[in-house]
Amino acid sequence: MFEWIILAVLAAVILYQLYATLGRRVGRQPEDAPAAVPASALPHDVKRPEVAGEALSGLAALRARQSDFDIGHFLSGSRQAYELIVKAFAAGDRETLKPLLAEDVMANFEGAIAAREAEGRTEKAEFLASPRTDLDSITVEGDVAKAVVRILAEVRTRSTSAAGEAVDDRRTADLWTFQRDLKSKNPNWTLVRVDVAEA
């Protein structure tokens, strides 16, 4: 009988410990998540709130200088510029690239194109799906506005050389920084920096 009492006490202790552990909420619960922003409340093709608090001040500063700035329109233009630049770089089309890039970026692209040509290799790029563009941040310093765009893309590159043809399909995640002089009458943005986005 004494052994049964000991076993009963041990069982009660174990059950209490299980309840204390399993009955407690651990980690983030569904009800703790912030309310989602309806897609209809976001401009054009922006599907989620991409601009954090710091960027909002940059966005406000930009709109104070350029009241017609529209995020959806800008991202659409960024996507078109990205596709144009990637295809022109693969084709070695310097004339198309030059007005779209800052001088130092153009110099880097020129070096890569020249190296490829020296190897006797040609390339052609195509997109397997429309690239996704999201606004990462906006800053305004003096008369210069900079917008960082996160770009996700699936690119197929066909490379032809003396060794034959090779096909490379890859997914890319980049941060492209576009810049514009707010005093200029030219509405176009120039690519001034390219970075690999963190996973």
Secondary structure, DSSP 8 states (H G I E B T S, - for coil): -HHHHHHHHHHHHHHHHHHHHHTS--S--GGGS-----GGGS-TT--S----HHHHHHHHHHHHH-TT--HHHHHHHHHHHHHHHHHHHHHT-HHHHGGGB-HHHHHHHHHHHHHHHHTT-EEEEEESS--EEEEEEEEEETTEEEEEEEEEEEEEEEEEETTEEEEEEEEEEEEEEEEEETTSS----EEEEEEE---
